[in-house]
Amino acid sequence: METRVRFAPSPTGALHIGGGHTALFNWLKARHDGGKFVLRIEDTDRERSTKEYEETIMSGLRWLGLDWDEGPDVGGAFGPYRQSERADIYIEHAERLLSEGVAYRDGGAVLFRVPRDSDLSFDDEVYGHIDASSEGMKERNAADSLKDIVMIKSDGTPTYNYAVVIDDRLMNVTHVIRGEDHISNTPKQILLYRAFGWTPPRFAHLPMILGKDKKKLSKRHGATSVYEYRDMGYMPDSMFNFLALLGWSGGGAGSSQGSENTEIFTRAAAAAAFDLKDVTRKPAVFDFDKLNYINQEHLKRLDPMVRLEMVKPFWREMGLPAGDGQKRDDAWLADALTLMGGRGRTAKELAEFSDYYLSFEPVKARLSTGELTIPDSEKLRGFMSALLAVPDWTDSALEAEARSWVEKEGGKMKDYAMPLRFALTGMRVSPGIFEVAAHLGRDEVRSRLNYFLPGLPGLPGLPGLAK
């Protein structure tokens, strides 16, 4: 039988991390098995569900790279794919159970009469055999499953536990993969499957996601919507990679790509390696440090022009000339980011760390906040003048001249390299300063050094900070 899985969000808010995590594991299962990934919108909450949230959820899935084979926007053979459009289906099946005497009306509601001798145990693909009468299940409020189950509310809308059974059965869902918090719902749904004479799908519940304080992930731990991470400069590839590792080891997906780092992998490699048996029962911890590391690794591996396009929006947010009319072309800017050598954990940080390539204005702003201590400004002037006179303007020639000058004049290289770095970037940490100087070009370097130390040869003195 073809594997068919579904992600069924309620359009009452943006796609949050828990939802993205569930969708991702369903997508991995479908793609590994060559099956179908179905998007179903559970919009029976009339007051809170909106079309805007539905589109936001779909946009969030697209950003993560999770495409679906059937859904409200692409259609399919098992639609409609919005619960609000399936009301007649729910009523029809409720009438069937009423006619068979296993359901009854109470006011305007329809309830399923739970047999009191029901076996409420089931097998889970992740948690193994679960006995609903056990103490562990009682802690999950599973004892409530012994009460009669409301199928249709008095206002005519179906309840979650009823509608999900009808939808999953009629859409031929073979595996229900969802969060661990749904374990307590499973016995109720199995009872309804039995009442209809249907074989339940296979259930797999994913581990809870916790913050570093080991409490359930919430807004107090930081961003929760996947879009918030996009706006913070995280890449969809790295967000996918990170979420996949929450409750799954990666199955060797990284090593299959010839990487020494087995935790860094592509979507295709993850899908090829995925197996539900490798999903852990242990709660997963959302660790920002690990997310930052994974994102940094993916940033480093990007094509230079792709990386540039990711960074440009953040430069623009900073008011830097990163669009039409910029002084430098895209190839030059892409090379500048390559010179950053993996600095910056996010595209936003990379933009902040590299602002001096686009404009001298942020450098001047940093220079004005605190002057670097210069032990001997005349010697420093001589050092910088010697660099400006180097005929071959390359990083290797600049470094060779610098080392020769320091060896002849005495002192330590850091005493001269640090002021040079500060003058060109306004920062005390940067890529190799001779590489920065070579990339900026002789004229730009001369201009910046004259601002820092007025009176260097080649340009009139400019108002400076060092006297």
TILUMPA-805957 format. One line per field, with one value per residue (C-alpha): x, y, z; residue in three letters. Coordinates in Angstrom, 3 decimals, always signed. Example, Ala and Ser with C-alpha at 12.3 -4.5 7.8 and 13.67 -1.06 7.14 Angstrom:
REM TILUMPA-805957
X: +12.300, +13.670 .
Y: -4.500, -1.060 .
Z: +7.800, +7.140 .
r: ALA, SER .
END
This chain:
REM TILUMPA-805957
X: +0.000, +1.255, +2.395, +0.069, +0.711, -0.852, -0.156, -3.391, -2.896, -5.598, -5.367, -5.534, -1.987, +1.328, +3.263, +5.012, +8.058, +6.048, +3.874, +6.862, +8.556, +5.499, +5.102, +8.778, +8.678, +5.575, +7.312, +10.407, +8.295, +6.448, +9.579, +11.539, +8.767, +7.935, +4.449, +2.134, +2.260, -1.200, -1.979, -5.375, -6.710, -8.666, -10.647, -13.699, -12.851, -14.970, -14.055, -10.271, -9.660, -8.838, -7.848, -4.848, -3.506, -4.048, -1.893, +0.701, +0.972, +1.362, +3.990, +5.869, +5.855, +7.114, +9.900, +11.010, +10.980, +8.087, +6.004, +2.717, +1.153, -2.477, -4.103, -6.599, -4.514, -3.353, -6.384, -6.290, -8.528, -9.570, -10.773, -12.095, -9.025, -10.619, -12.786, -15.176, -16.015, -16.656, -19.635, -22.002, -19.464, -19.330, -23.126, -23.519, -21.158, -22.727, -26.133, -24.697, -23.629, -26.968, -28.815, -26.686, -27.467, -23.859, -24.369, -27.139, -28.396, -28.143, -29.823, -28.378, -25.188, -24.335, -22.292, -20.647, -21.484, -18.174, -18.359, -17.289, -15.198, -13.107, -9.450, -7.769, -4.219, -2.412, +1.012, +2.950, +5.777, +7.891, +6.673, +5.895, +2.919, +0.788, -1.880, -4.419, -5.350, -1.784, -0.671, +1.328, -1.749, -3.782, -1.253, -2.099, -5.805, -6.499, -9.084, -11.332, -11.474, -13.857, -16.492, -18.856, -17.260, -18.888, -18.866, -20.989, -21.400, -24.767, -23.814, -23.314, -19.513, -17.534, -15.138, -11.447, -11.380, -14.336, -13.443, -9.846, -10.937, -13.347, -10.797, -7.855, -9.927, -11.467, -8.088, -6.467, -3.918, -1.627, +0.520, -0.580, +2.595, +2.002, +3.136, +3.400, +0.622, -1.861, -1.172, -4.138, -6.437, -5.459, -7.613, -10.743, -9.984, -9.285, -12.719, -14.329, -12.361, -13.685, -17.245, -17.090, -15.424, -12.256, -8.626, -6.800, -3.699, -0.304, +0.386, +3.740, +4.029, +6.971, +8.888, +8.014, +10.233, +11.619, +13.560, +17.035, +15.349, +13.656, +10.213, +7.807, +8.872, +7.016, +7.471, +9.504, +12.285, +12.434, +10.864, +8.257, +7.010, +9.205, +8.911, +10.542, +13.608, +13.612, +13.559, +16.447, +18.595, +18.326, +18.300, +15.462, +18.031, +19.543, +16.151, +15.091, +18.362, +17.986, +14.312, +15.058, +17.557, +14.965, +14.136, +16.073, +19.793, +19.937, +20.432, +23.851, +22.439, +25.485, +28.074, +26.250, +27.294, +30.956, +30.923, +32.946, +30.147, +27.299, +24.833, +24.920, +22.808, +20.435, +16.721, +17.357, +19.925, +17.589, +14.707, +16.907, +18.042, +14.782, +13.195, +10.558, +12.331, +15.194, +12.950, +13.676, +11.165, +13.282, +12.114, +14.140, +15.818, +15.631, +19.199, +19.913, +23.654, +23.207, +20.874, +23.463, +26.196, +24.119, +23.113, +26.725, +27.808, +25.117, +26.013, +29.652, +28.695, +26.445, +27.281, +28.751, +26.048, +23.257, +24.794, +24.961, +21.243, +20.514, +22.587, +21.427, +18.047, +19.804, +22.264, +19.296, +17.649, +20.856, +20.562, +23.537, +23.741, +23.033, +20.731, +20.831, +23.389, +25.743, +29.390, +30.573, +29.141, +27.617, +30.673, +32.831, +30.311, +30.042, +33.833, +33.805, +31.427, +33.624, +36.548, +34.535, +35.528, +32.451, +32.086, +28.477, +26.101, +23.160, +22.740, +21.867, +25.083, +27.083, +25.577, +26.479, +30.043, +30.688, +29.132, +32.541, +32.749, +29.711, +30.330, +32.835, +30.043, +29.549, +33.329, +33.444, +30.576, +32.522, +35.745, +33.951, +32.884, +36.372, +39.847, +42.259, +45.381, +48.329, +51.703, +53.695, +51.641, +54.696, +55.863, +52.327, +52.248, +55.443, +54.027, +50.853, +52.706, +54.941, +51.885, +50.321, +53.524, +53.486, +53.454, +51.651, +48.344, +47.708, +47.246, +50.468, +52.513, +50.958, +51.687, +55.256, +55.871, +54.307, +56.500, +59.606, +58.856, +58.162, +61.329, +63.379, +61.747, +61.243, +58.142, +55.365, +53.125, +49.975, +50.917, +50.515, +47.998, +45.390, +45.330, +45.219, +42.232, +40.536, +41.111, +39.666, +36.797, +36.164, +36.357, +38.936, +38.047, +37.855, +39.134, +42.852, +43.395, +45.678, +42.971, +40.475, +42.843, +43.508, +39.795, +38.913, +41.498, +44.363, +42.291, +39.677, +42.376, +44.260, +41.092, +40.289, +43.836, +43.871, +40.742, +42.392, +45.831, +45.652, +48.586, +49.515, +51.102, +48.832, +45.787, +45.216, +44.731, +41.160, +39.644, +40.776, +40.570, +44.238, +46.451 .
Y: +0.000, +3.467, +5.472, +8.443, +10.902, +14.226, +17.472, +18.992, +22.441, +24.713, +28.143, +30.073, +31.475, +31.328, +28.079, +27.550, +25.394, +22.428, +22.425, +22.804, +19.896, +17.650, +18.617, +17.933, +14.394, +13.612, +14.974, +12.870, +9.722, +10.404, +11.250, +8.287, +5.853, +7.496, +8.160, +11.162, +14.112, +15.629, +19.087, +19.278, +22.422, +21.819, +25.043, +24.079, +26.744, +29.361, +32.237, +31.881, +30.345, +32.780, +32.574, +34.783, +32.320, +29.465, +31.235, +32.101, +28.430, +27.367, +30.056, +28.833, +25.274, +26.480, +28.434, +25.230, +23.473, +21.144, +20.649, +18.728, +16.424, +17.102, +20.020, +22.879, +24.807, +21.921, +19.634, +15.850, +12.804, +12.837, +16.423, +18.721, +19.426, +21.952, +20.602, +23.541, +22.152, +18.604, +19.220, +16.934, +14.095, +14.347, +14.436, +11.457, +9.286, +10.391, +9.358, +5.938, +5.366, +6.739, +4.264, +1.414, +2.375, +3.035, +6.804, +8.909, +12.477, +14.682, +17.962, +19.103, +17.082, +13.568, +11.322, +7.945, +5.442, +3.964, +0.238, -0.182, -3.283, -1.603, -2.487, +0.895, -0.278, +0.332, +0.017, +3.171, +3.310, +5.385, +4.595, +0.912, -0.750, +1.699, +0.534, +3.301, +1.956, +2.270, +4.898, +6.637, +7.070, +8.273, +11.011, +12.003, +12.152, +9.016, +8.011, +10.578, +8.271, +6.053, +8.780, +8.889, +10.774, +13.894, +13.576, +16.537, +19.578, +21.198, +23.933, +21.311, +21.352, +18.119, +17.588, +17.024, +13.350, +12.539, +14.605, +13.435, +9.790, +10.423, +12.489, +10.143, +7.138, +8.767, +10.203, +6.758, +7.971, +5.065, +6.706, +9.348, +11.129, +13.865, +15.316, +13.329, +15.418, +13.557, +10.163, +10.634, +11.220, +7.996, +5.527, +7.596, +7.623, +3.882, +3.274, +5.259, +3.332, +0.109, +1.427, +2.043, -1.307, +0.349, -0.652, +2.224, +3.695, +3.222, +5.824, +7.488, +10.175, +12.548, +13.632, +16.885, +19.887, +21.584, +24.765, +24.593, +24.949, +21.576, +23.192, +22.997, +25.297, +28.602, +32.267, +32.780, +30.764, +33.154, +33.088, +30.411, +31.146, +29.855, +33.309, +34.881, +32.749, +33.820, +37.462, +36.750, +35.616, +31.842, +29.840, +27.456, +24.716, +25.010, +25.334, +22.111, +20.443, +21.571, +20.572, +17.155, +16.543, +17.248, +13.659, +11.987, +11.282, +12.016, +8.373, +9.056, +11.594, +13.838, +11.119, +9.921, +13.185, +12.597, +15.123, +14.666, +16.422, +13.896, +16.462, +18.715, +17.413, +18.310, +17.598, +14.878, +13.134, +13.319, +11.827, +8.995, +8.124, +8.630, +5.780, +6.102, +3.430, +5.883, +8.536, +8.832, +8.883, +11.315, +14.959, +17.082, +20.299, +23.394, +24.614, +27.995, +27.332, +24.238, +26.069, +28.838, +26.302, +24.466, +27.722, +28.907, +25.657, +25.960, +29.618, +28.694, +26.076, +28.312, +29.436, +32.958, +34.648, +32.820, +33.857, +37.456, +37.492, +36.224, +38.992, +41.903, +42.430, +42.837, +45.350, +47.313, +47.200, +48.798, +51.607, +50.392, +50.640, +47.025, +47.606, +49.400, +52.173, +50.549, +51.466, +47.854, +45.150, +41.908, +39.810, +42.098, +41.958, +38.164, +37.889, +40.183, +37.790, +34.849, +36.643, +36.685, +33.024, +31.699, +34.620, +35.307, +32.631, +34.096, +36.151, +39.087, +38.754, +38.352, +41.611, +43.374, +42.024, +43.087, +46.555, +48.218, +46.739, +48.726, +52.055, +53.952, +55.628, +52.801, +52.679, +56.387, +55.913, +53.202, +55.216, +58.093, +55.956, +55.351, +56.014, +53.143, +53.664, +54.350, +54.081, +55.889, +57.676, +58.676, +55.092, +54.060, +56.785, +55.386, +51.850, +52.860, +55.046, +52.070, +49.935, +52.529, +52.572, +48.816, +48.491, +45.129, +45.681, +42.094, +40.690, +38.679, +41.710, +43.891, +41.310, +40.835, +44.615, +44.842, +42.072, +43.546, +47.005, +45.711, +43.605, +46.628, +49.177, +46.865, +46.113, +43.573, +43.084, +43.300, +46.837, +47.924, +45.436, +46.284, +50.044, +49.170, +46.899, +49.536, +52.234, +50.157, +48.375, +50.134, +46.690, +44.882, +41.563, +40.968, +38.617, +38.891, +42.628, +42.427, +40.528, +43.231, +45.973, +44.242, +43.817, +47.404, +48.681, +51.141, +54.323, +53.343, +52.251, +55.519, +57.512, +55.603, +55.817, +59.571, +59.845, +57.825, +59.461, +62.755, +63.734, +60.428, +60.827, +60.942, +62.809, +66.018, +65.436, +64.777, +65.495, +62.565, +61.108, +60.473, +63.479 .
Z: +0.000, -0.871, +2.135, +2.722, +5.544, +6.374, +8.154, +9.442, +11.027, +12.397, +10.699, +13.950, +13.849, +12.029, +11.564, +14.891, +15.570, +16.844, +13.743, +11.446, +13.223, +12.773, +9.117, +8.477, +9.886, +7.837, +4.730, +5.442, +5.764, +2.511, +0.546, +1.936, +1.001, -2.313, -0.969, -0.674, +1.718, +2.205, +3.595, +5.286, +6.932, +10.152, +10.224, +12.270, +14.868, +13.138, +15.438, +15.259, +11.817, +9.017, +5.373, +6.151, +8.726, +6.280, +3.698, +6.350, +7.335, +3.718, +3.152, +6.222, +4.889, +1.518, +3.230, +4.971, +1.593, +2.490, -0.636, -0.527, -3.109, -2.216, -0.454, -0.655, -3.176, -5.388, -5.168, -5.241, -5.468, -1.794, -1.295, -0.156, +1.996, +4.338, +7.148, +6.754, +3.299, +4.578, +6.887, +4.945, +5.191, +8.984, +9.287, +6.940, +9.007, +12.282, +10.924, +10.168, +13.781, +15.000, +12.804, +14.146, +17.725, +18.771, +18.857, +20.384, +20.451, +23.497, +22.767, +19.478, +19.914, +18.710, +21.030, +20.522, +23.262, +24.455, +25.232, +28.847, +28.184, +25.483, +25.075, +24.858, +24.197, +20.906, +19.300, +18.530, +15.978, +18.390, +21.926, +21.406, +23.087, +25.061, +27.495, +27.969, +31.398, +32.676, +35.148, +32.432, +30.270, +33.221, +33.650, +30.065, +31.022, +28.995, +31.558, +29.868, +26.861, +28.864, +28.703, +25.756, +22.886, +21.462, +17.664, +16.570, +18.805, +19.347, +16.864, +14.162, +14.044, +14.371, +17.269, +16.609, +17.614, +15.370, +12.286, +12.233, +12.078, +9.185, +7.278, +7.788, +6.715, +3.629, +2.591, +2.892, +5.455, +6.320, +9.037, +11.539, +12.638, +15.209, +18.509, +21.709, +23.248, +21.005, +22.581, +24.904, +21.913, +20.179, +22.218, +21.522, +17.832, +17.755, +19.315, +16.510, +13.881, +15.375, +15.478, +11.731, +11.108, +9.817, +10.378, +12.108, +10.506, +12.124, +14.801, +15.493, +18.143, +18.102, +21.231, +22.922, +22.193, +25.302, +25.900, +27.440, +30.847, +30.095, +30.060, +27.121, +24.314, +24.381, +23.542, +26.690, +25.018, +22.063, +18.625, +17.980, +14.440, +11.610, +10.009, +13.042, +12.374, +8.744, +9.856, +12.249, +9.333, +9.572, +6.344, +5.432, +4.727, +8.191, +9.900, +8.153, +9.197, +12.814, +13.155, +11.668, +14.465, +17.167, +18.041, +15.231, +14.910, +11.204, +10.300, +8.821, +6.346, +6.756, +6.273, +3.153, +1.523, +2.276, +5.123, +8.278, +10.133, +10.212, +11.573, +8.507, +5.640, +2.813, +2.537, -0.033, +2.172, +5.173, +3.195, +1.945, +5.478, +7.390, +9.339, +12.062, +14.109, +14.630, +16.223, +19.927, +22.770, +24.748, +24.701, +22.277, +23.451, +21.266, +21.597, +19.975, +20.099, +17.962, +15.585, +15.215, +14.517, +11.897, +10.239, +10.139, +8.483, +5.827, +5.227, +4.628, +2.050, -0.029, -3.529, -3.099, -5.170, -3.305, +0.013, -1.213, -2.016, +1.507, +3.088, +0.925, +2.662, +6.004, +4.564, +3.259, +6.699, +8.028, +5.450, +3.418, -0.402, -1.328, -4.297, -7.612, -7.728, -5.248, -5.746, -6.011, -8.265, -6.995, -7.817, -5.634, -2.779, -3.044, -2.839, +0.203, +1.984, +1.022, +2.656, +5.884, +6.178, +7.956, +10.374, +11.298, +12.509, +10.575, +7.429, +9.674, +11.687, +8.480, +7.220, +10.473, +10.498, +6.888, +6.754, +6.202, +2.710, +1.587, +3.256, +5.386, +7.361, +9.900, +10.348, +11.177, +13.627, +15.451, +15.402, +17.109, +20.065, +21.398, +20.071, +19.784, +21.859, +19.568, +21.318, +18.581, +15.942, +13.895, +13.579, +12.703, +10.074, +8.584, +8.602, +6.812, +4.314, +3.465, +2.812, +0.541, -1.505, -2.239, -6.062, -6.187, -4.332, -3.188, +0.284, +0.060, -1.067, +1.658, +4.345, +3.122, +3.241, +6.696, +8.117, +6.510, +7.902, +11.443, +11.416, +10.346, +12.677, +15.658, +17.646, +17.209, +14.216, +16.347, +17.410, +13.794, +12.426, +15.064, +14.298, +10.591, +11.180, +13.301, +10.677, +7.822, +9.588, +12.891, +14.486, +16.544, +14.909, +11.160, +8.469, +7.657, +7.508, +4.469, +2.617, +3.618, +2.439, -0.870, -1.507, -0.591, -3.061, -2.687, -3.126, -0.548, +1.922, +1.435, +2.064, +5.257, +6.582, +5.999, +8.088, +10.832, +10.603, +8.681, +6.494, +4.888, +1.426, -1.586, -0.257, +1.698, +5.392, +6.456, +9.886, +11.978, +15.414, +16.118, +16.651 .
r: MET, GLU, THR, ARG, VAL, ARG, PHE, ALA, PRO, SER, PRO, THR, GLY, ALA, LEU, HIS, ILE, GLY, GLY, GLY, HIS, THR, ALA, LEU, PHE, ASN, TRP, LEU, LYS, ALA, ARG, HIS, ASP, GLY, GLY, LYS, PHE, VAL, LEU, ARG, ILE, GLU, ASP, THR, ASP, ARG, GLU, ARG, SER, THR, LYS, GLU, TYR, GLU, GLU, THR, ILE, MET, SER, GLY, LEU, ARG, TRP, LEU, GLY, LEU, ASP, TRP, ASP, GLU, GLY, PRO, ASP, VAL, GLY, GLY, ALA, PHE, GLY, PRO, TYR, ARG, GLN, SER, GLU, ARG, ALA, ASP, ILE, TYR, ILE, GLU, HIS, ALA, GLU, ARG, LEU, LEU, SER, GLU, GLY, VAL, ALA, TYR, ARG, ASP, GLY, GLY, ALA, VAL, LEU, PHE, ARG, VAL, PRO, ARG, ASP, SER, ASP, LEU, SER, PHE, ASP, ASP, GLU, VAL, TYR, GLY, HIS, ILE, ASP, ALA, SER, SER, GLU, GLY, MET, LYS, GLU, ARG, ASN, ALA, ALA, ASP, SER, LEU, LYS, ASP, ILE, VAL, MET, ILE, LYS, SER, ASP, GLY, THR, PRO, THR, TYR, ASN, TYR, ALA, VAL, VAL, ILE, ASP, ASP, ARG, LEU, MET, ASN, VAL, THR, HIS, VAL, ILE, ARG, GLY, GLU, ASP, HIS, ILE, SER, ASN, THR, PRO, LYS, GLN, ILE, LEU, LEU, TYR, ARG, ALA, PHE, GLY, TRP, THR, PRO, PRO, ARG, PHE, ALA, HIS, LEU, PRO, MET, ILE, LEU, GLY, LYS, ASP, LYS, LYS, LYS, LEU, SER, LYS, ARG, HIS, GLY, ALA, THR, SER, VAL, TYR, GLU, TYR, ARG, ASP, MET, GLY, TYR, MET, PRO, ASP, SER, MET, PHE, ASN, PHE, LEU, ALA, LEU, LEU, GLY, TRP, SER, GLY, GLY, GLY, ALA, GLY, SER, SER, GLN, GLY, SER, GLU, ASN, THR, GLU, ILE, PHE, THR, ARG, ALA, ALA, ALA, ALA, ALA, ALA, PHE, ASP, LEU, LYS, ASP, VAL, THR, ARG, LYS, PRO, ALA, VAL, PHE, ASP, PHE, ASP, LYS, LEU, ASN, TYR, ILE, ASN, GLN, GLU, HIS, LEU, LYS, ARG, LEU, ASP, PRO, MET, VAL, ARG, LEU, GLU, MET, VAL, LYS, PRO, PHE, TRP, ARG, GLU, MET, GLY, LEU, PRO, ALA, GLY, ASP, GLY, GLN, LYS, ARG, ASP, ASP, ALA, TRP, LEU, ALA, ASP, ALA, LEU, THR, LEU, MET, GLY, GLY, ARG, GLY, ARG, THR, ALA, LYS, GLU, LEU, ALA, GLU, PHE, SER, ASP, TYR, TYR, LEU, SER, PHE, GLU, PRO, VAL, LYS, ALA, ARG, LEU, SER, THR, GLY, GLU, LEU, THR, ILE, PRO, ASP, SER, GLU, LYS, LEU, ARG, GLY, PHE, MET, SER, ALA, LEU, LEU, ALA, VAL, PRO, ASP, TRP, THR, ASP, SER, ALA, LEU, GLU, ALA, GLU, ALA, ARG, SER, TRP, VAL, GLU, LYS, GLU, GLY, GLY, LYS, MET, LYS, ASP, TYR, ALA, MET, PRO, LEU, ARG, PHE, ALA, LEU, THR, GLY, MET, ARG, VAL, SER, PRO, GLY, ILE, PHE, GLU, VAL, ALA, ALA, HIS, LEU, GLY, ARG, ASP, GLU, VAL, ARG, SER, ARG, LEU, ASN, TYR, PHE, LEU, PRO, GLY, LEU, PRO, GLY, LEU, PRO, GLY, LEU, PRO, GLY, LEU, ALA, LYS .
END
